[in-house]
Amino acid sequence: MKQRRPSLLLELASGLLTPMAFVGFIRIFEQTSDVVPLMLVAVFSTVIAVGLRRMHVPLPLSALASALVFSIFAMNRFAGETLQLFVIPTGDTFEAGRQLWLELNDGFKELVAPVPATESFLLPSMAVAWVMAFLTDWGALRLRLAFEPVLPASLVFIFASVLGTQQNRVFVSSIFVVAVLIWAVAQRSTNLSENNLWLAGQRSRGASAIAVGGAIVGVLAIISGIILGPALPGANGEPKVEINEGAKPVRDVESPIVDIAQQLGPEQRENVVFTVRANSERYWRTAGLDTYKYDQNGNSAKWIIEGKFKSAGDGKTLSGESSSTETKDTVVQTFNLTSATNIWVPAAYEPTKITDQTAKITWNEGSDSLTVSNDVPSTANLSYTVESNAPRFTPDQLRQADETVSDEIAAQYLALPENIPERVIQEARDVTGDATNRYDKMIALQNYFRTYDYNLERPPPIPGLDPLEDFIVQRIGFCQQFAGTFAVMARALGHPARVATGYTWGTPGEADADGFRTYTVRGRQAHAWPEVYFGDLGWVIFEPTPGRGAPGSDHTGVEAVQDNSVPENAVPPGTESTLPSPAESPAATPPTTTPASDSSSSVSSNSDSGSGIPDIPFPPVWVWLPLLTIAAYIGAIPLIRKLRRQRRLEVATSAETSPSKAVAIAWGEATDAFAFSFNLNRRPSETKTEFARRSQSDQRIDSQQFAKLADLATASQYHPNGVTRQESATAVELSTKLADNAYLSLPKTTYWARVLNPARVLARFGQILKSVTADSKHIEQISLTAAGRNS
């Protein structure tokens, strides 16, 4: 016998399982939006499976066709440029796949959530989503299994739970539990309906009973889990088994600028942080801060790193984005970090290879930031050699650079909080208004800041002003204010920017025969500066801080200068000097102030911000959970009542519904309205006609219409010929009028009080459970009787 096509409800419910399980991957990825492609892949796989099943394609051919579709999709998504005619793989296609596999194999051993959604991680994740969705459709709708279809999605959910972060546990668990409950209700209801196990004339009510009962039980279970789960013994204790014991998660770290601030204090100003033997002097960069955000109170702002680090290897080439400029200096550096107490590892930008390590070094690819690994307490006594390709740019080259911004770069390096003061944005527009390209705008911004005063002792902040606004009003600060405000203004103008931290080059020693010098870097040479993105040229340094100038950065128009090499013609603080205009090719210009050591500011970083979920102040659970429960209750109960009435009317007026069943539904709708509005219920010993006569004493009821409805309901149940289609339509019309008048007769306050009355809701729930129990017992008795007859 040909299998009956499953209901649309069952197909939708089974199709939800895998996408909802992949919601749990927000605990694995850095960015919440990274789970969307996985959910879409699961949905697409389900659509393919449904289409093949409905066309009655056999399972083996369906599996083959599904695998072929995914292969074509994956090849185009991850190696499209290697294909011929969009579908034919080449040797380069297989090589690209091999490289992705190697990257996954290396990264999976080292990275701990939250991790970036790299292609090497996305490809297998998409493959899993595709396969799990196909298996779910197979088990749920081809084999029509009872509970096995939930297993593929459950494996995905467990994977995310075991390897994910501790954030959003309640949210993702609730989402998955709801999906499973929807599946269970749909599967149970469909199974009973298809096997004709409901009592005659009660199929719609039976399905509704399961749906409502399942929804109430599910809500109660979720609320109980949220409240009671954290209170269970050991809920917040240490894990019994450490799943990630072999991995090296990135630790919580202090801001690199906080570390610098400690070195700039009176006790550590002259301490030697490290020495470096190099063939060229550069800024020794430690971190690139890519995110600007306010604290929970909005009182101070921070530049932070949002990302995680992976092993830089020993001698392995770092595969970061490299500048396309043809002019690059190869800078070879051997560092000996002596009294350093932080974890940040300096190197000239852009580092390409690290060797001779005495400690494992980790690397953030997006920002080229370096730290020591988790099992190393600090960089003290660390020795290593770095090779860097230091790009050089000309003004003309930067003026002609591609200024388009990819979505990926824009998402990370143009993002700003919504509450950036308009005064700061307008100042940036005014300063750069005459410039026509990105380079000239950045030079105008740089020159504008170099007319400020450089001083470690800033005046007290102006009450009520944002830190950025306070800085541009008082026009005095040190490197963190200059770099951080420059980057914010650049982003506000639509130019990707970030803040780099590190050190100036230090005090050089005598050159040896190979042209190398040993530079001694002290705490007072800590520094911060902005970097701006120029398309294929990559990240370009600018120097807005008076009294500072980066070596190898002629495009800035500022000579290389630091705290211990100030030109004799330096201008006193607050005095303007002649700086190159945006339209001119900048020439070397002396700094405008007497340099001094940098100090700490509100700019800071924390590498543990990679969950993809914004750090929004959130009230404790005892505040939001009751409010959320009340809001859900207030919204759900009226909605359920409305949908229930609409569903009854749809069934009663459907051409597929028998006239007798339509009259029964109409009678139930009217009597439910009388019970709700007038507390008028039919007695067990009363016939329908007797009940109608007794209701005549209530002036709010149209007794003639109700009596006619009672006669039709009696005839539909007991008359040998039943009722006609016209009579059933009359019954539905009478019922609708009687019910509407009953509800409208109540004052609005009384109506809503009764709708939301918990006692009434619980009583209704009890009636549903009683009805389901009675129906189940009756079904069981029918089955036993049938079994006895067959035997």
N, C-alpha and C positions, 0 to 999 in steps of 0.2 A: 504494500500500500504506500502511496506517495506521501512523504512527510509533509505535514501542514506547515506553511510558512509562519515563522515566529512573528509575534507582535512587534510593532515598531517600538513600543516601550522597552521590550526586552533587548532589542538591538541597540537602542540608545544607551540603556543601562550598562550593557556589556562593553560598549564602545567607550564609556567613561572610565573604566577601571584603570587601564594603562596610562592615559594622560594624567589622571589624578594621582597615580603613584609617582609619576615623574615630577610632580610639584615638589616632592621631597628633595629634589636636586638643588633647590635653593639653599639647602644646608651644605652643599658641596661646592657650588660655584661662587665666585666672588660677586658677580652681578646677578641680581634676581632675574633680569630679562633673558639670561642665557638659557633658562629652562624652556622658554617658549618654542625654539626650534625642535626640541625633543618631543614636546607635547604635540606639535603640528605633525611631526613624522609619525607618531603613534596614531593620530587621527587619520592621516592619509593611508597608512597601512590598513586600518580598519575599513575605510571606504573601499579600497581595492578588494579586501577579503569579502565584504558584503556583496559587491558587484559580481565577483566570481561565483559566490555561493548562489546568488539569485539567478544567475545564468545556468545553474546546475552543472558547473564545471567540476569534474571529480577532484578530490582532495590532492592527489599527487600533482596533477597539472596546475591546480591553484597555487600550491606551494612553489612550484617551479616558476610560474608566471610572476608571483609576488617577489621572489628572489631576483628575477631578472629586472623587474621595475626598480627595486631598490639599488641594484648594482649600477644601472644607468644613472639613477639619481645621484648616488654617492660619487661616481666617477666625474660627473659634471660639476658637482659641488666642491670636491676636494682636488681634482686634477683635470679640470675642464680643458685647459690649454694643451694637454697631451693627447686628447682624443682626435680621431678622424671622423668626420660626419656626425659628431656629437655622441656616437654610440660605440665606435670601434676603438678598443684600447690599443695602445702601442707599448713598446718596451719602456718608455718614459712613464707611462701610467703605472706599470707594475713597480718601477723604481720609486715613484712617489708614494705608493702604498707601503713599500718596504721601509722607507724613511719614517713614515708616520708610525709604523709599528715599532721601530727602534726608539723613537721619541717617547711613545707611550710606555714602552718597557722600562726606559730609564726614569721617566717622570713618575710613574705609578709607585715605584719603590721609594721615591724621595719626597714627593709632595704630600701634604696633609691639608685637608679642607680648611678654609675655602681656597679653591684653586682657580686659575684663569681657565676660561673655556677655550683652550687651544684646539687646533684642528685634530691633533693626535688624540685628544680626549673626546672630542665631539663625534668623530667617526664611529668608534665602537659604541658610544652611547646611543647614537642614532640607530645603529644596527640592532642593538638590544631592544630599543623602543619598537622598531619595526617587527622583530620576531615575536616579542611578547604580545603585541596587539594581534598578530595573526593567530598565535596559539590561543589567545582568549576567545577570539571569534570561533575558532575551530571547536574548542571545548564547550562553549556556551550555546552555540547556535547550529552546529553540525551534529555533535554528539549529544547535545542537550543534557550535559552532566549537571549534577546538583550543586556541588561546591568547588570542584576542581578548577573551574574557569577563573577563580579568584587567585589561584596559586601563582601564575606568572607575574601579575601585578604585585602580589605580596612579596615576591623575591626582590623586585625593584625597590619597593618601600623599605624592606629590611636592609638592603644594600646601602641606601641613603641614610638610614637611621644609624647603622653601625659605623660608617665612614664619614658621616657629616659632622658639622659643628653642633654645638649645644643650642644654637639659636633656632627659634621658630619651631621647636619640637611640637608644641601644642597645636599650632596652626596646621602644619602639614599632616599631623596625625588625625586631626579632626576632618580635614579634607578627604583623606583616604577612607576613614571610617564611614563618612557620609556616602561616598561612592559605593562602598561595599554594601551598605544598608539599602541603597537604591537598587543595586543589583539583586539583593536577596528578596526584596519586596516584589520587584518585577518578575523574577524567576518563579517565586511561589504563586503569585497571582496568575501568571500565564499558564503554569503547569496545571493548576486546579481548573482553570477555564477550559483548556484544551481537552482535559479528560472528563469534562462534564460532571465534576464532583460538587458543584454548588447546588443548593436546593433550587428547585424550579422557581423562576421569577426572582431569584436573589443574587444573580451573578454580579450585577453592578454593585450591589451593596456589599457583597463579600469581598470583591476587589478593593472597594473603598475602605472596608474595615481593615484589611491587611495594610493598605497604604498608610492610613491614619495611625493605626497601632504601631506600625514600624517606625513612622516619623516620631511619634511621642517617645517610644522606647529609645530610639537613637539619640534624640535630644537629651533625654534624661541620662543616658549612658555617657555622652560627651561631657555634659556638665559635671556629672559625678567624677569622671576621670580628671577633669581640670581641677576640681576642688580637692578630691581625695588623693589623686595621684601623688602630688608633691608632699603630702603628709604621711605617706606610707614609710615604714622603717627602711632606711637605706636608699631612699629615692635620690637624695642629694649627696650620697657618700661616694667614696672612691670606687672605681670599677673593680670587679672581681678578676676580670681578665682584660688586659690591655691590648686591644686589637692592633693599635698603631705603635706597638712597642718598638718595632724595628725601624720605624720612620722617624724623620727629624722635622717636627713641625717648627715653623718660625715662631720664635718667642715673642712675648710682649716686650717692647723696647721703649726706652725713652726717646724723645725727639732728638735728632742729631743736633739741633740748635740748643736744646737743653744741655746736651753734653758739652757743646762749645761754650755755653755760658759758664759752666763750671771751670773750664780752662781759662776763661778771661778774667776770673776773679783775681784779687791781689795775690793770693797764695800760689796760683798756678800760671800767672801771666808769662813768666820767664821759664817755666818748665819745658823741657824738650819733649815734644809729643812723639816725633819720629825723625829719622834721617832718611834721605832718599838719594841714591846715586843714579843720576839720569844724564842723558845726552842733550836734554833741552829742558828749560824751565817752563812750567805750566801751573795753572791752578790745579791743586790736588783735590779732586772732587770725591765726595763720599756718598751723597744721596741726591736724588731728584724728587722733589715733593710735588705731587700731581693733583692734589685736591685741597680746595679752600673751603673751610666750613667754620661756623660759629659754635661756641659751646652751648650747653643746654639752656643757659640763661640769656644767651645773646649778648653777653658783656664783653667777650674777647673772641678773637678769631685765630684760627690755626691753619697753617699749611701742613698737610700730612701726606704720607704715602699710603695709597690704597692698592695693595698688591702683595703677593707672596714671593718668596725667594726659592730658587732651586740651586743645586750644586753647580759651581763654576768649573768643577773638575780640576785636574792637574795637567795642564798642557792642552786642554780641550779648547777649541776655537769657540768663542762666544758669538752666538748667531743673532746679535741684535741688529736693529736697522742701522745701516751704515750710510753715511753721506755719499752722494754721487759726485761730489766735487773732485776734480782731478788733482787738486793740490792738497796733499796731506803730508804731514810730518810723522815719521815713525819715531815714537818716543819710547825708549826702553828705560824702565825704572826698576830699581831694586830697593825695596822698603825694609827698614828695620824699625819697628814700632817699639819704643822703649817703655815709657811710663804711662802709655795710654790706658784708660780704664773703661772706655766705651766699646761698642761692638762694630763701629763703622770702619770700613776699610778704604783708605784713600787710593786713588789712581787717576792718572790723566785721562781726560775724555777723548776718544771713545775707547774703552778697554776692549781688546780682542783676544787676549790669551793671558792666563795666569799660571805660573809654574813655580817650582821650588818652594812649595808651601810647607809651613810648619803647622798649619791648622787648616781645616776644611773651610773654604770660603763659599758663601752663597751669593747669588746674583739675581737681581730683579731685572728681567729683560726689558720691560717697558721704560724704565727710568735709568737703566745702567747704574743702579745702586748696589753696593757691595757690603756684606756683613760677614762676620765669622759664623760658623754653624752653631747649632743649639748647645752642643756639648762643650763649647769653648766659652769660658766666662767673660773674656774680654780680648782685645787685640794686643795686650801687653806681651812683649817678647815675640811678636809675630814677625816672620821674615818671609818674603815672597818677591817674585819678579813679575812685572806686568809689561806687556807690549800693548801700545795704544796707537791708533791711527788718529792723529790730531788734525782735523780739517782746517784749512785756511780759506777765507772768502774775500772777495773784492766787493766794493760797493756796487759796481755795475752788475756783477753776477747776482747779488742779492736783489737788486732792483728788478731784474728780469726773471726772478724765480717764480715758479708756479705757485699761485696763492690759493688754489683749490684745497679744500679741507675734506678729507674722507669722513664718513660717519663714525668710524672707530676713533679717529683722532678728535673729532668734535665732541663726542660723548665724554671723553676723559679730560680733554685739555681746553675746552671752552665752557665747561660747567661752572656756574657760580651760584651762590645762595640768592634767593629772591630778594633779600632785604639789603643788598648793596646800596648804599646811599646814592641818590640821584646826583647829588653834588659831585661825588667822585667820578661818576660816569661822564657828566657834563664837562668836568675839568679835562678829562682825557680827550673828549671831542674837541674842546677848544685848543688844546695844546697841539693836536695833530691835524687840525682842520685843513691846512694848506697842503699837506702831503698827499701824494697820489698813489703810493704803493706801500707795501708792508714795511720794507726796509726804512724808507724815509719817515714813516710814522713812528717806528721804534727809535730811530735816532732822535727825532723831535722829543719823544717821551724821555729818553735817556738824558738829553741835554737839559730838559726842564728840571729834572730831579737834581742834576749836578749844580744847580743854582741854590739848592737848599743848604742849610747848615748841618755839618756833621758833628755830633757831640754825643758822648756816652750818657751824659746826665740830661735826660729829657725833662722838660717842665711837666708839672702835674697835668693829667688829662683834663680837658674841658668837660664839665658835667653835661651829660645828655648827648654827647657826640659819639658816633661810631669810631673805633680805632683808626680806620682808614681816613675818615673825615677829619679827625683830630690831627692826624699827621699832615695832611695837605693844608690845614689851617695854620698850624704852628710852624710848619716848614723846618723842622729840626728832628733829627733821629740818627740811627746808625744802620748798619748794612741790612739787617732783617726788615726794617721798615721800608727801605729803598727797594730792595728786591721784591718783597711781598706785594707792595702797593703797585709797583711797575707791572707785575704779572697779572694782578687783578684788573688794572686798567687795560692791559693788552687784550685780555679775554673779553672785557666789556665791549671792546671795539671789533671783536670777531677774529682775533689773532691768537692761535693756540700758544699757550705759555705755561711755564712752570718755574719753580724756585729750586736752585741747586745750592747745596751746602758743601763746605770743605775748608780748604786752607789756601792761602797764597803760597808762593813757592819757597819762601824762607831765605835764610842767609846762605849764599853760595860759598863753597870752598874753592881751592885752586883746581884748575882743569888738569886732568891727567893726559897721558899720551894719546888715549883714544877719544879725547874730547869730552869725557864725562866729568861731572862735578858732583860733589856730595853737598846736598842742601840740608841745613838744620832748620827744622820747623818747630816753632814754639807755640804755646797756647795763644799768645796775642795775635797770631796770624790766622786765626779762624775767621771764616768769611762766608757770606751768602750773596748770590747773584741770580739774575733771571736768565732764562733761556727761552727763545721763541722758535716756533716750527716754521720752516720754509720748504714745504713740499719735498721733492726728492733730494734737496740739499740737506735735509735733516734739521737738527737742533743747533741754533746759533746763539752764542753768548752775547749779552749786552751788559754794560757796566754803568748803572745809574748812581752808584755810591761815590760821592766826592772823596778824593784821596785814594782811589783804587783804580787799577788798570790791569787787564789780563794780558800776559805774554801771548804772542801769536794771534792776536785779535785786532789786526790793523783796521778792520772794517768798523770798529767802534770809534775810531778817531781819538782814542785815549792811549797814551803811552803806558807801558808796563810800569806800574808803581805799587808799592806796598808800604807798610808802616815804617820800615827801616831804610827806605830808599826814596825819600821825598825830594823832588827838584828844588833848587834854591829859589826859584821864582814862584813857588806855590802861593796862592792868594789866601789871605786870612778868611776864616769862616764867615759866611754871610755875604762875601763879596763876589759879584758875578764876574765871569771871565768870558772871553770870546770863544764860542763853541761852533762847530760846523753846522751850517743850516741843513735841513733835510735834503735840499736839492743839490747840495754840493758834495763833492767827494771829500770825506772827512780827513783831515790831516791830524797829526799828533798834537794834542792839546794838553797843557799842564793841568793838573787837578786843581780844584777850586778851594780846597781847604787843607789845613794841616791835619794829617791822618792821625787817628787814634784807634785803639783796639776796639773791636766790636763787643757788644754785650748782648744779652739775651733779650728777646722780645716776645710778643704774643704768638709769633710764628713758631709752630712746633710740628712734630710728626709722631705718628704711632703706626707701626706696621701691622697692627692687628685690626685693621679696618676693612678687611677684604671680604665681608660676607655678602655684599651687594645690597644690604638693607640699610637705609639711612639711619643715623643715630638720632632718632627723634625722642624727646623726653616722653616717657610713658608712665602713667600712674601705676601703682602696685595692683596686684591681682585682686585684692579685697575691695578695690574701688571700681575697676572697670568690669569685673566679671558680673556682679549683680546688675549693674547698669546694662550690660550687654544682654543678659538673660531677660531682663524686663523688656528691653526694646524688641528682642526677638519674639517674646510672647505677645506683646501688643501688636506687632506687625503680622505674626503668623496666624493667630486665631481668627481675626476677621477675614484674612485672605482664604483660609481653609473653608470658612462658611460660604464665602462668595463663590469659590470654585465648586463647592459641593452643589450649590443651587444651580449653577450653570450646567454642571455635568448632568444633573437630574433632568433638566429641561431638554438638553440635547438628546439624551437617551429616550425620553418620553416622546419627542417629536420625530425621532428617526424612523425612516421607512422600514428599517430592519427590525424594529421593536414591535412585538405583537400588540394588538389593541388592549388585551387584558392586562399585559404588563405595563403599558402606558397609563392605564387607569389606576393600577396599584401604586405607581410612582406618584401620580397626581394626588391620590388620597394621602400618601405618606407626607408629601410636601405640605399640604394644608394642615394636617393634624400636628406636625412638628411646629408649624408656626403658631397654632393655638396653644400648644404646651409652653412655648417660649414666651409668648406675649401675655397670655391670660391664665397661665398655670392650669389649663383645662386639658385633662387627659382622659382618654377612653378607659373605662373600667373593664377588668377582665371578663365580667359576665355580660357586658353590653354588646348588642349587635351594632353594626354601623348606623342603622336607621335609628335605634334607640339613643345612641350617642348624639346624633343630629338633633333629635327632639329635645334632649336635655340641654343642648347648647342654645336653644331658643331663648332661654332666660337671660342670656348675655346680649345686651343691646348693641355691642360693638361688632357682632357677627351677623352677616346677612344670612338669616336662617333659611330662606327659600333656596338660595344658591347652594348652601351647605347640604340641605336635604336632597337636592338634585344630585350633588356629587356623591352622597352616601348611597343613593339608589343605583347610580352607575357602578360604584365600587362593589356593591352587593351583587348586581347582575353579572359583572365581569368574573366574579368568583363562583357563583352558583347557577346562573342561567345556562341551560344546556347549549345554547347557541352563542354564549358569551356576549360580547358587544361588538358593534361595528367600528370601522376606522373613524367615521364621523363622530360617533359617540365618544370615542377615546379623545379626539381632538377637543370636543366640548368639555370633557373632564379636565383636561390640561388647562384650558382657558379659565374654567371656574376655579381651579386650584390656585392658579397664578394670581387672580384677583383677590381671593380670600387671604392668601399668604401676604401679599403686598399690603392690603388694608390692615392686617393684624400687626405687621411690623411698624407701619406708619402711625398706628394708634398710640404707640408708646412715645413719651417724651424722649428726646435724644439722649439726655443724661441717663435715663432709666435703660434705654436700649443698649448703650455702650457698657453700662455697669453690668448688665446681664450677659452681654457677649463676652466680657473679660472676666467674669466671675470664676475664680479658680474652682470653686465647688461644683459649678455647673459643668466646667470642662472635664473635671475628674469623674463626675457622674457619667458624662457622655463616654468617656474612655472606658469606664467600667461596663457600660452597656455594650460597647463594641467588643470588649474581651469576652463578655458573657455570650454574645451572639456568636463570636468565632468559636468559642468552646462548645457551644451547643451544636453548631453546624459540624464541627469536627467529629463530635460523638455520633451524630446522625450519619455522617459519611462512613465512619468506621462500622456502624451497625449495618448499613447497606452493603458494605464490602464483605462483612462476615456472613450475612444472609446469602449473598451471591455465591460466596465460596462454598457454603453448605449445600446449595442447590447443585453446584457443579460437581461436588463430590458424590 
